[in-house]
Amino acid sequence: MKAARINWDELFPSRKSIVIFLTYMSLFVSQGILVTASQRSDNSYSYNTVLVVLLTEALKLVISAGLYCRENSFTSLISRVVEGSSVLLLYFVPAFLYCLYNNLGFINLSTFDPTTYYLLLQLRVVITGVLFQIIFKKSLSRKQWFSLLLLTVGCMLKQWNFSLFPSNTTEGTADQADTTQVSAADGTFRGKNISGFDLSYSALLILVQTVCSCLAGVYNEYLLKKKGSDINIYVQNVFMYLDSIVCNLLILVLQGDPIGAFTSSNLREIARFEVIIIMVNNAAIGIITSFFLKYMNSILKTFASALELIFTAILCYLLFAIPIYLNTILAIFVVSYSIYLYSLNPVVNLANTPSATKASLNVPHRQADDRKSLLTGGGGARSRANVSDSENEDVLQMEEV
């Protein structure tokens, strides 16, 4: 019997999907590195992080509007926004969740090193799987659930000690302490938590950020493919970023000094090169994420995030000398293996278009053949229900021009 192998055509139906996947992963790896590099020696920030998030959302808005106006007039964009006002209001839900997520990202990256930060965020996989079933009425197979749970176990491995911090670390010479800067007592490195999840306020913030990520990602996919499936993707992005700007302005108001955030001193700090790069990179993440959810799904997005762990750990070691211990290696190995298991049976969710609907009606009659095709990689028996909706989207956009 032939061994099961990855069917790459099912995971990435087109070259466009491969580019989106790799770009998404690269941008997210860069974000954690760039934010960490912009911190002071005490891991704090010299700039107003909420203002950075707000300006990033404004940049995303300009980019999305510009992309739409390449083939349409600005008047047409305004008309689309007015016509879709009901969907615009619906976008306040994911916009608020992403607002919290982005602002908590700065806070949590000042507490955790990037590798630990991304590992802990992977705890969202089980919640994402449950929400995916509820909203899209798609049951995950046993193999998919096992891979999701295995990924969660891999994330939890990060906090297991394995006697990784030598007992004599804090008893060494001053030079040694300055070189390693690792605390055996609390598992920190240069003031950052590198041991993983613990019962603390920082852990609670990570948990809140994780839940925001799950709810926002799945609900945004719901809007992209269901409620707003007949709306141009760039217009949907405009909805999201308009609402996000409002949410971040609200946070500035709650901080007590919304006008003070725009003083010349604050703006000079944000005008620094390393901060501008963070904003540009984060803006690119926002744009590519919408395409990721449109052409693929939030479950595959979760595993793209898991792959980032390997590159993040290596880059953090090379750039910041953050050590890679046995628990980190084991956690990344388990997470990577769970990715392989999932890749044998991916979940594909099509947009709510006539062609996709017609294809979905034929799924029950071809279920057995689809399962066989996924395991053997046979091209001839490939399920049309799992074909990317990129062609449908291209037709949709042509009709809207």
C-alpha positions as CSV (number, residue, x, y, z in Angstrom):
1,M,0.0,0.0,0.0
2,K,1.3,3.4,-0.9
3,A,2.2,5.7,1.9
4,A,0.0,8.8,2.4
5,R,1.5,11.9,1.0
6,I,0.7,15.6,1.0
7,N,-1.5,16.7,-1.8
8,W,-0.1,20.1,-2.6
9,D,-2.8,20.8,-5.1
10,E,-5.4,20.6,-2.4
11,L,-3.5,22.9,0.0
12,F,-2.5,25.4,-2.6
13,P,-4.8,25.2,-5.7
14,S,-3.0,28.1,-7.5
15,R,0.2,30.0,-7.6
16,K,-1.6,32.9,-6.1
17,S,-2.4,30.9,-2.9
18,I,1.3,29.9,-2.5
19,V,2.5,33.5,-2.8
20,I,-0.2,34.7,-0.3
21,F,0.8,31.9,2.2
22,L,4.6,32.7,2.0
23,T,4.1,36.4,2.2
24,Y,1.7,36.1,5.1
25,M,4.2,34.0,7.0
26,S,7.2,36.3,6.3
27,L,5.4,39.4,7.3
28,F,4.3,37.9,10.6
29,V,7.8,36.7,11.5
30,S,9.1,40.2,10.7
31,Q,6.5,41.9,12.9
32,G,7.6,40.3,16.1
33,I,11.3,40.9,15.3
34,L,10.7,44.6,14.4
35,V,8.6,45.4,17.4
36,T,11.2,43.8,19.7
37,A,14.0,45.7,18.0
38,S,12.2,49.0,18.6
39,Q,12.0,48.6,22.4
40,R,14.2,50.3,24.9
41,S,16.7,48.4,27.1
42,D,13.9,48.0,29.7
43,N,11.6,46.6,27.1
44,S,9.3,49.7,27.1
45,Y,8.5,51.9,24.1
46,S,9.5,55.4,23.4
47,Y,6.4,56.0,21.2
48,N,2.6,55.8,21.8
49,T,1.7,52.3,20.6
50,V,-2.0,53.0,20.3
51,L,-1.2,55.9,18.0
52,V,1.0,53.6,15.9
53,V,-1.8,51.1,15.6
54,L,-4.3,53.9,14.6
55,L,-1.9,55.3,12.0
56,T,-1.3,51.8,10.7
57,E,-5.1,51.3,10.2
58,A,-5.2,54.7,8.4
59,L,-2.4,53.5,6.1
60,K,-4.3,50.2,5.4
61,L,-7.4,52.3,4.6
62,V,-5.4,54.4,2.1
63,I,-3.9,51.3,0.5
64,S,-7.3,49.5,0.2
65,A,-9.0,52.6,-1.2
66,G,-6.1,53.1,-3.7
67,L,-6.3,49.5,-4.9
68,Y,-10.0,49.8,-5.5
69,C,-9.7,53.1,-7.3
70,R,-7.1,51.7,-9.7
71,E,-10.0,50.4,-11.8
72,N,-12.9,52.4,-10.2
73,S,-13.7,56.0,-9.4
74,F,-13.5,57.4,-5.9
75,T,-17.2,58.3,-6.3
76,S,-17.9,54.6,-6.9
77,L,-16.1,53.7,-3.7
78,I,-18.2,56.2,-1.7
79,S,-21.4,54.7,-3.3
80,R,-20.3,51.2,-2.3
81,V,-19.6,52.2,1.3
82,V,-23.1,53.9,1.5
83,E,-24.8,50.9,-0.1
84,G,-23.1,48.5,2.2
85,S,-23.7,50.5,5.4
86,S,-25.3,47.5,7.1
87,V,-22.2,45.4,6.5
88,L,-20.0,48.3,7.6
89,L,-21.7,48.2,11.0
90,L,-21.2,44.4,11.1
91,Y,-17.5,45.0,10.7
92,F,-17.3,46.8,14.0
93,V,-17.2,43.4,15.7
94,P,-14.0,42.1,14.1
95,A,-12.6,45.7,14.0
96,F,-12.9,46.0,17.7
97,L,-11.4,42.5,18.3
98,Y,-8.5,43.3,16.0
99,C,-8.0,46.6,17.7
100,L,-7.5,44.9,21.0
101,Y,-5.4,42.2,19.4
102,N,-3.0,44.7,17.8
103,N,-2.6,46.8,20.9
104,L,-2.1,43.8,23.2
105,G,0.6,42.6,20.7
106,F,2.8,45.6,21.7
107,I,2.1,45.0,25.4
108,N,2.8,41.2,25.3
109,L,5.9,41.5,23.1
110,S,7.4,43.7,25.9
111,T,6.8,40.9,28.3
112,F,7.6,37.8,26.2
113,D,10.3,37.0,23.7
114,P,8.9,36.7,20.1
115,T,9.2,32.9,20.0
116,T,7.3,32.4,23.3
117,Y,4.8,35.0,22.2
118,Y,4.0,33.2,19.0
119,L,3.9,29.8,20.7
120,L,1.4,30.9,23.2
121,L,-0.8,32.5,20.5
122,Q,-1.1,29.0,19.0
123,L,-3.4,28.1,21.8
124,R,-6.2,29.6,19.7
125,V,-6.3,26.5,17.4
126,V,-9.0,24.6,19.4
127,I,-11.2,27.7,19.8
128,T,-10.8,28.4,16.1
129,G,-11.8,24.8,15.2
130,V,-15.0,25.0,17.3
131,L,-16.0,28.4,15.8
132,F,-15.3,27.1,12.3
133,Q,-17.7,24.2,12.9
134,I,-20.4,26.4,14.4
135,I,-20.3,29.3,11.9
136,F,-19.6,27.4,8.6
137,K,-21.3,24.1,9.6
138,K,-18.2,22.1,8.7
139,S,-17.3,19.1,10.8
140,L,-13.6,18.6,11.3
141,S,-12.4,15.0,11.0
142,R,-10.7,13.0,13.7
143,K,-7.4,13.6,12.1
144,Q,-7.9,17.3,11.9
145,W,-9.0,17.5,15.6
146,F,-6.0,15.3,16.6
147,S,-3.6,17.7,14.7
148,L,-5.2,20.7,16.4
149,L,-4.9,19.2,19.8
150,L,-1.4,18.0,19.1
151,L,-0.5,21.6,18.2
152,T,-1.9,22.8,21.5
153,V,0.2,20.2,23.4
154,G,3.3,21.4,21.4
155,C,2.6,25.0,22.6
156,M,2.3,23.8,26.2
157,L,5.7,22.0,26.0
158,K,7.3,25.5,26.0
159,Q,6.6,26.0,29.7
160,W,8.1,22.7,30.8
161,N,11.4,23.2,32.4
162,F,13.4,20.0,31.6
163,S,16.1,21.4,33.9
164,L,16.9,23.8,31.1
165,F,18.0,26.7,33.4
166,P,21.2,25.6,35.2
167,S,21.0,26.0,38.9
168,N,24.4,27.8,39.0
169,T,23.3,30.4,36.5
170,T,22.6,33.0,39.1
171,E,25.6,32.0,41.2
172,G,28.2,32.6,38.4
173,T,30.4,35.6,38.0
174,A,29.1,39.0,37.1
175,D,30.5,38.6,33.6
176,Q,28.6,35.3,33.1
177,A,25.4,36.9,34.4
178,D,25.8,39.8,32.0
179,T,26.5,37.4,29.1
180,T,23.6,35.0,29.6
181,Q,21.1,37.3,31.4
182,V,19.0,34.3,32.1
183,S,17.2,34.0,35.5
184,A,16.7,30.4,36.7
185,A,14.2,31.6,39.3
186,D,11.5,32.9,36.9
187,G,12.7,31.8,33.5
188,T,13.4,35.2,32.0
189,F,15.9,36.5,29.6
190,R,16.8,40.2,29.8
191,G,13.5,40.8,31.5
192,K,11.4,38.8,29.0
193,N,9.5,35.6,29.8
194,I,11.0,32.8,27.8
195,S,9.5,29.9,29.9
196,G,5.9,30.1,28.5
197,F,2.5,30.3,30.1
198,D,2.2,31.0,33.8
199,L,-0.4,32.2,36.2
200,S,0.2,35.9,35.9
201,Y,-1.4,39.1,34.6
202,S,0.8,38.8,31.5
203,A,-0.6,35.3,30.8
204,L,-4.1,36.7,31.1
205,L,-3.3,39.3,28.5
206,I,-2.0,36.6,26.2
207,L,-5.2,34.7,26.7
208,V,-7.4,37.7,25.9
209,Q,-5.3,38.4,22.8
210,T,-5.7,34.7,21.8
211,V,-9.5,34.8,22.1
212,C,-9.6,38.1,20.2
213,S,-7.6,36.5,17.4
214,C,-9.9,33.5,17.2
215,L,-13.2,35.4,17.2
216,A,-11.9,38.1,14.8
217,G,-10.4,35.7,12.3
218,V,-13.4,33.4,12.0
219,Y,-16.0,36.2,12.1
220,N,-14.1,38.2,9.5
221,E,-14.0,35.1,7.3
222,Y,-17.8,34.8,7.8
223,L,-18.3,38.3,6.6
224,L,-15.9,37.9,3.6
225,K,-17.5,34.7,2.4
226,K,-21.1,34.9,3.6
227,K,-22.7,38.3,4.5
228,G,-20.4,40.3,2.4
229,S,-19.5,37.8,-0.3
230,D,-21.1,40.0,-3.0
231,I,-19.0,43.1,-2.0
232,N,-15.6,43.8,-3.5
233,I,-12.8,42.6,-1.2
234,Y,-11.2,46.1,-1.3
235,V,-14.5,47.7,-0.2
236,Q,-14.7,45.1,2.7
237,N,-11.2,46.2,3.7
238,V,-12.3,49.8,3.7
239,F,-15.1,48.8,6.0
240,M,-12.7,47.1,8.4
241,Y,-10.2,49.9,8.6
242,L,-12.8,52.7,9.0
243,D,-14.2,50.8,11.9
244,S,-10.7,50.1,13.3
245,I,-9.8,53.8,13.2
246,V,-12.9,54.6,15.3
247,C,-12.0,51.9,17.8
248,N,-8.4,53.1,18.3
249,L,-9.6,56.7,18.6
250,L,-11.9,55.4,21.4
251,I,-8.9,53.8,23.2
252,L,-7.0,57.1,23.0
253,V,-10.1,58.8,24.5
254,L,-10.1,56.2,27.3
255,Q,-6.4,56.9,28.0
256,G,-7.5,60.4,28.9
257,D,-5.4,62.5,26.5
258,P,-6.4,62.0,22.9
259,I,-5.1,65.4,21.8
260,G,-1.8,64.9,23.6
261,A,-1.1,61.7,21.5
262,F,-0.7,63.9,18.4
263,T,1.9,66.3,19.9
264,S,5.1,67.0,18.0
265,S,7.2,65.0,20.4
266,N,5.0,61.9,20.0
267,L,4.9,62.3,16.2
268,R,8.7,62.6,16.1
269,E,9.1,59.3,17.9
270,I,6.7,57.7,15.4
271,A,8.6,59.2,12.5
272,R,11.7,57.1,13.4
273,F,12.7,54.6,10.7
274,E,12.2,51.5,12.8
275,V,8.7,52.6,13.8
276,I,7.7,53.4,10.2
277,I,8.8,50.0,9.1
278,I,6.6,48.4,11.8
279,M,3.6,50.4,10.5
280,V,4.3,49.4,6.9
281,N,4.9,45.8,7.8
282,N,1.7,45.7,9.9
283,A,-0.3,47.4,7.1
284,A,0.9,44.7,4.7
285,I,-0.2,42.0,7.2
286,G,-3.7,43.5,7.3
287,I,-4.0,43.5,3.5
288,I,-2.5,40.0,3.0
289,T,-4.7,38.6,5.8
290,S,-7.9,39.6,4.0
291,F,-6.6,37.8,0.8
292,F,-5.6,34.8,2.9
293,L,-9.1,34.4,4.4
294,K,-10.7,35.0,1.0
295,Y,-8.7,32.4,-0.9
296,M,-8.0,29.9,1.9
297,N,-9.4,29.7,5.5
298,S,-8.7,30.5,9.1
299,I,-7.6,27.0,10.0
300,L,-4.8,27.0,7.4
301,K,-4.0,30.5,8.7
302,T,-3.4,29.0,12.1
303,F,-0.9,26.6,10.8
304,A,0.9,29.3,8.8
305,S,1.4,31.0,12.1
306,A,2.9,27.7,13.5
307,L,5.5,27.6,10.8
308,E,6.6,31.0,11.8
309,L,7.9,29.6,15.0
310,I,10.9,27.9,13.5
311,F,12.1,31.1,11.7
312,T,11.3,33.3,14.6
313,A,13.3,31.2,17.0
314,I,16.3,31.2,14.7
315,L,16.2,34.9,14.0
316,C,15.8,35.8,17.7
317,Y,18.9,33.7,18.5
318,L,20.9,35.4,15.7
319,L,19.7,39.0,16.3
320,F,19.0,39.2,20.0
321,A,21.0,36.2,21.3
322,I,17.8,34.7,22.9
323,P,18.7,31.1,23.7
324,I,16.9,28.1,22.2
325,Y,16.5,25.4,24.8
326,L,15.3,21.9,24.6
327,N,11.7,22.7,25.5
328,T,11.6,25.2,22.6
329,I,13.0,22.7,20.2
330,L,10.5,20.0,21.3
331,A,7.6,22.5,21.1
332,I,8.5,23.5,17.6
333,F,9.0,19.9,16.5
334,V,5.5,18.8,17.9
335,V,3.9,21.9,16.3
336,S,5.6,21.1,12.9
337,Y,4.5,17.5,13.0
338,S,0.9,18.6,13.7
339,I,1.2,20.8,10.6
340,Y,2.2,17.7,8.6
341,L,-0.8,15.7,9.8
342,Y,-3.2,18.6,9.0
343,S,-1.7,18.9,5.5
344,L,-2.9,15.4,4.7
345,N,-6.5,16.5,5.1
346,P,-6.9,20.3,4.8
347,V,-10.2,22.1,5.3
348,V,-11.2,24.3,2.3
349,N,-14.0,26.8,2.7
350,L,-15.4,28.4,-0.5
351,A,-16.9,31.9,-0.8
352,N,-20.6,32.2,-1.1
353,T,-20.7,32.4,-4.9
354,P,-23.0,30.6,-7.4
355,S,-20.2,28.4,-8.6
356,A,-19.1,27.5,-5.1
357,T,-22.7,26.8,-4.1
358,K,-23.1,24.5,-7.0
359,A,-19.9,22.6,-6.2
360,S,-20.9,22.3,-2.5
361,L,-24.1,20.6,-3.5
362,N,-22.1,17.7,-5.0
363,V,-19.9,17.1,-1.9
364,P,-21.9,14.3,-0.3
365,H,-21.9,12.3,-3.5
366,R,-18.1,12.5,-3.8
367,Q,-17.0,12.3,-0.2
368,A,-15.3,8.9,-0.4
369,D,-13.5,9.8,-3.6
370,D,-12.3,13.1,-2.1
371,R,-10.9,11.3,1.0
372,K,-9.1,8.9,-1.3
373,S,-7.8,11.7,-3.4
374,L,-6.4,13.6,-0.3
375,L,-4.5,10.6,0.8
376,T,-3.1,9.4,-2.5
377,G,-2.6,12.8,-4.1
378,G,-4.3,11.6,-7.3
379,G,-5.0,14.5,-9.7
380,G,-7.7,12.8,-11.6
381,A,-10.0,12.3,-8.7
382,R,-9.5,15.8,-7.3
383,S,-12.7,17.2,-5.6
384,R,-14.2,20.2,-7.3
385,A,-15.6,21.2,-4.0
386,N,-12.1,22.0,-2.7
387,V,-11.0,24.0,-5.7
388,S,-9.9,27.5,-4.8
389,D,-12.4,30.3,-5.3
390,S,-9.8,32.5,-6.9
391,E,-11.4,32.2,-10.4
392,N,-14.8,33.0,-8.9
393,E,-13.4,36.1,-7.2
394,D,-11.7,37.2,-10.4
395,V,-15.1,37.0,-12.2
396,L,-16.7,38.8,-9.3
397,Q,-14.3,41.7,-9.5
398,M,-14.6,42.0,-13.2
399,E,-18.3,42.3,-12.9
400,E,-17.9,45.1,-10.4
401,V,-15.5,47.2,-12.5
